[in-house]
Amino acid sequence: MQYETMPNFLKKRAFLTPERTAVYFNDTTLSFKELYEKSYQTAGELQGLGVKKDQYIGVLLKNHLDTIVILFALQLIGVKAVILNNRLSKKEVVWQLNDSRAAALILENDFYEIKQDVEVPVITKDELFAATSETPEIQEEINLDDVCTVMYTSGTTGNPKGVLHTYGNHWWSAVGSALNLGYTDSDRWLCSLPLFHISGYSILMKSVIYGMPIILHESFDADRAIHDIKHKHVTIMSVVGTMLFRIVETLKGSKLPTHFRCALLGGGPAPLPLLEACKAKEVPVFQSYGMTETASQIVTLAPEYSITKLGSAGKPLFPSQIRIILENGVMASPGEAGEIVVKGPNVTSGYLYRPDAVQGNFNDGWFYTGDIGYLDEEGFLYVLDRRSDLVISGGENIYPAEIESVLLSHPDVADAGVTGIADETWGQVPTAFIVRQKNAQVTKDELKRFCLENLAKYKVPKSFFFTEKLPRNASKKLLRRKLSELIHEDRIHR
């Protein structure tokens, strides 16, 4: 079988444009040559600590220059990075490490307390950078079918699944984005999204593929983002709706400089007042649709359509395809709602150790997203339901089933349902509806503490309501869309 190979991304970029700036982080600047040298050194340290090609290695790190170096060091020696969300609870991190069969965990020094809960060898950043460096066995070529990264995505039911991202997925995601947004030598991309999200990590890959500087922030701060857009000549920034809202709010009477050409918006469609405010301040917003399984955006709406095609996510990127399929398997007509099905070289080949999930989600190269939407007469996509019950809070995907399973494990909870309730700041927040066990007196505060022990903080319901029963259909399936009606029907105990 013939495989498609390419030169190692970072090594090739350091050879092509060694003096170009690769990263701005706080007061530090690295060229591609310096980034390669630091990553090469770290690759040798990893190898000296016993990390080997083709292993799965967990990575639990913050947005930092060191993180970029470590992630590229893993690529240089052909290690598959299992990139963990640093907002997860200890239990969630341990579960994902065990599920991925990770050989070790590279850990931020601040997260050291998790070491006692982890069953695999742990390497802190300090230990890594202090290790004896061997001459690393650099992968001069990469196979586009080889796995580069694994990121876990919460399932609509059951446990999260490890999404496999090949080098080819990352390559074609970068190519599709460039063909859509355009690319110039003066482009600089601001990343204040987490590197453990595909939206953040994909910017890293674009950086080496395009030869483009990335301006990395530890977290989002509107004032700092505006400052760097102006003074570090940022041309593109990836945002979710809450970030965009804060930027517009912080700008007040001023505008962004004309060199800023793209706010790439993910995490759900933007409301009309926000888009109109962006238009008034001449902030060019490219709305998009994507997921971990598509290695970032797969559909994008150009700003000239943001008002006339309000609510649309746009059209598929050049290498990608999209269809709407009805329940009977027939392709939908324009305007007819059905399941969003996508195909393209940026789409994952499947899930780590989950052939059952591959069979359930893939058919003849097409990935069945579980999202509901329709295409209009011109082929613009409108997303109606993100995986039907998905809650999108501040750009984070929250699956109710995951929260419900935690609540149901509490001995005083007989039944639980979770849905998203509209929130001005976050778009939506998770809200729980609880049926207590007979004679149980569990309180909202107790349930909140219980959730904090078992879930990432952003997944913990913001409100808890107690009720006699939850809405279910004839087959006893929970009707989450009807949960919020309980509040208005006075069927809850506050």
Secondary structure as the mmCIF struct_conf table of DSSP 4:
data_model
#
loop_
_struct_conf.conf_type_id
_struct_conf.id
_struct_conf.beg_label_comp_id
_struct_conf.beg_label_asym_id
_struct_conf.beg_label_seq_id
_struct_conf.end_label_comp_id
_struct_conf.end_label_asym_id
_struct_conf.end_label_seq_id
STRN STRN1 THR A 5 PRO A 7
HELX_RH_AL_P HELX_RH_AL_P1 PHE A 9 LEU A 16
BEND BEND1 THR A 17 THR A 17
TURN_TY1_P TURN_TY1_P1 PRO A 18 GLU A 19
BEND BEND2 ARG A 20 ARG A 20
STRN STRN2 THR A 21 PHE A 25
TURN_TY1_P TURN_TY1_P2 ASN A 26 ASP A 27
STRN STRN3 THR A 28 SER A 31
HELX_RH_AL_P HELX_RH_AL_P2 PHE A 32 GLY A 48
TURN_TY1_P TURN_TY1_P3 LEU A 49 GLY A 50
TURN_TY1_P TURN_TY1_P4 LYS A 53 ASP A 54
STRN STRN4 TYR A 56 LEU A 60
BEND BEND3 ASN A 63 HIS A 64
HELX_RH_AL_P HELX_RH_AL_P3 LEU A 65 LEU A 76
TURN_TY1_P TURN_TY1_P5 ILE A 77 GLY A 78
HELX_LH_PP_P HELX_LH_PP_P1 VAL A 79 VAL A 79
STRN STRN5 LYS A 80 ILE A 83
TURN_TY1_P TURN_TY1_P6 ASN A 86 ARG A 87
BEND BEND4 LEU A 88 LEU A 88
HELX_RH_AL_P HELX_RH_AL_P4 LYS A 90 SER A 100
TURN_TY1_P TURN_TY1_P7 ARG A 101 ARG A 101
BEND BEND5 ALA A 103 ALA A 103
STRN STRN6 ALA A 104 LEU A 107
HELX_RH_3T_P HELX_RH_3T_P1 ASN A 109 ASP A 117
BEND BEND6 VAL A 120 VAL A 120
STRN STRN7 VAL A 122 THR A 124
HELX_RH_AL_P HELX_RH_AL_P5 LYS A 125 ALA A 130
BEND BEND7 ALA A 131 ALA A 131
HELX_LH_PP_P HELX_LH_PP_P2 THR A 132 GLU A 134
BEND BEND8 GLU A 140 GLU A 140
STRN STRN8 GLU A 141 ASN A 143
TURN_TY1_P TURN_TY1_P8 LEU A 144 ASP A 145
BEND BEND9 ASP A 146 ASP A 146
STRN STRN9 VAL A 147 THR A 153
BEND BEND10 THR A 156 ASN A 159
STRN STRN10 LYS A 161 THR A 166
HELX_RH_AL_P HELX_RH_AL_P6 TYR A 167 LEU A 181
TURN_TY1_P TURN_TY1_P9 ASP A 185 SER A 186
STRN STRN11 TRP A 189 CYS A 191
BEND BEND11 LEU A 193 LEU A 193
TURN_TY1_P TURN_TY1_P10 LEU A 195 PHE A 196
BEND BEND12 HIS A 197 HIS A 197
HELX_RH_AL_P HELX_RH_AL_P7 ILE A 198 TYR A 210
TURN_TY1_P TURN_TY1_P11 GLY A 211 GLY A 211
STRN STRN12 ILE A 214 LEU A 216
BEND BEND13 GLU A 218 SER A 219
HELX_RH_AL_P HELX_RH_AL_P8 ALA A 222 HIS A 231
BEND BEND14 LYS A 232 LYS A 232
STRN STRN13 ILE A 236 VAL A 240
HELX_RH_AL_P HELX_RH_AL_P9 GLY A 241 LEU A 251
TURN_TY1_P TURN_TY1_P12 LYS A 252 GLY A 253
TURN_TY1_P TURN_TY1_P13 THR A 258 HIS A 259
STRN STRN14 CYS A 262 GLY A 266
BEND BEND15 GLY A 267 GLY A 268
HELX_LH_PP_P HELX_LH_PP_P3 PRO A 269 PRO A 271
HELX_RH_AL_P HELX_RH_AL_P10 LEU A 272 ALA A 280
TURN_TY1_P TURN_TY1_P14 LYS A 281 GLU A 282
STRN STRN15 VAL A 285 MET A 291
HELX_RH_3T_P HELX_RH_3T_P2 THR A 292 THR A 294
TURN_TY1_P TURN_TY1_P15 ALA A 295 ALA A 295
STRN STRN16 SER A 296 LEU A 301
HELX_RH_3T_P HELX_RH_3T_P3 PRO A 303 TYR A 305
TURN_TY1_P TURN_TY1_P16 SER A 306 GLY A 311
STRN STRN17 SER A 312 PRO A 316
TURN_TY1_P TURN_TY1_P17 PHE A 318 PRO A 319
STRN STRN18 GLN A 321 ILE A 325
TURN_TY1_P TURN_TY1_P18 GLU A 327 ASN A 328
BEND BEND16 GLY A 329 GLY A 329
HELX_LH_PP_P HELX_LH_PP_P4 VAL A 330 VAL A 330
STRN STRN19 MET A 331 MET A 331
HELX_LH_PP_P HELX_LH_PP_P5 ALA A 332 SER A 333
TURN_TY1_P TURN_TY1_P19 PRO A 334 GLY A 335
STRN STRN20 GLY A 338 LYS A 343
BEND BEND17 GLY A 344 GLY A 344
TURN_TY1_P TURN_TY1_P20 PRO A 345 ASN A 346
BEND BEND18 VAL A 347 VAL A 347
STRN STRN21 TYR A 351 TYR A 351
TURN_TY1_P TURN_TY1_P21 LEU A 352 TYR A 353
HELX_RH_AL_P HELX_RH_AL_P11 PRO A 355 ASN A 361
STRN STRN22 PHE A 362 ASN A 363
TURN_TY1_P TURN_TY1_P22 ASP A 364 GLY A 365
STRN STRN23 TRP A 366 LEU A 375
TURN_TY1_P TURN_TY1_P23 GLU A 377 GLU A 378
STRN STRN24 LEU A 381 ASP A 385
BEND BEND19 ARG A 386 ARG A 386
TURN_TY1_P TURN_TY1_P24 ARG A 387 ASP A 389
STRN STRN25 VAL A 391 SER A 393
TURN_TY1_P TURN_TY1_P25 GLY A 394 GLY A 395
STRN STRN26 GLU A 396 ILE A 398
HELX_RH_AL_P HELX_RH_AL_P12 PRO A 400 LEU A 408
TURN_TY1_P TURN_TY1_P26 SER A 409 SER A 409
BEND BEND20 HIS A 410 HIS A 410
TURN_TY1_P TURN_TY1_P27 PRO A 411 ASP A 412
STRN STRN27 VAL A 413 ASP A 423
TURN_TY1_P TURN_TY1_P28 GLU A 424 TRP A 426
STRN STRN28 GLY A 427 ARG A 436
HELX_LH_PP_P HELX_LH_PP_P6 GLN A 437 GLN A 437
TURN_TY1_P TURN_TY1_P29 LYS A 438 ASN A 439
HELX_RH_AL_P HELX_RH_AL_P13 LYS A 444 ASN A 454
BEND BEND21 LEU A 455 LEU A 455
HELX_RH_3T_P HELX_RH_3T_P4 LYS A 457 LYS A 459
BEND BEND22 VAL A 460 VAL A 460
BEND BEND23 LYS A 462 LYS A 462
STRN STRN29 SER A 463 THR A 467
BEND BEND24 GLU A 468 GLU A 468
STRN STRN30 ARG A 472 ARG A 472
TURN_TY1_P TURN_TY1_P30 ALA A 474 SER A 475
STRN STRN31 LEU A 478 LEU A 478
HELX_RH_3T_P HELX_RH_3T_P5 ARG A 480 LYS A 482
TURN_TY1_P TURN_TY1_P31 LEU A 483 SER A 484
HELX_RH_AL_P HELX_RH_AL_P14 GLU A 485 HIS A 488
TURN_TY1_P TURN_TY1_P32 GLU A 489 ASP A 490
STRN STRN32 ILE A 492 HIS A 493
#
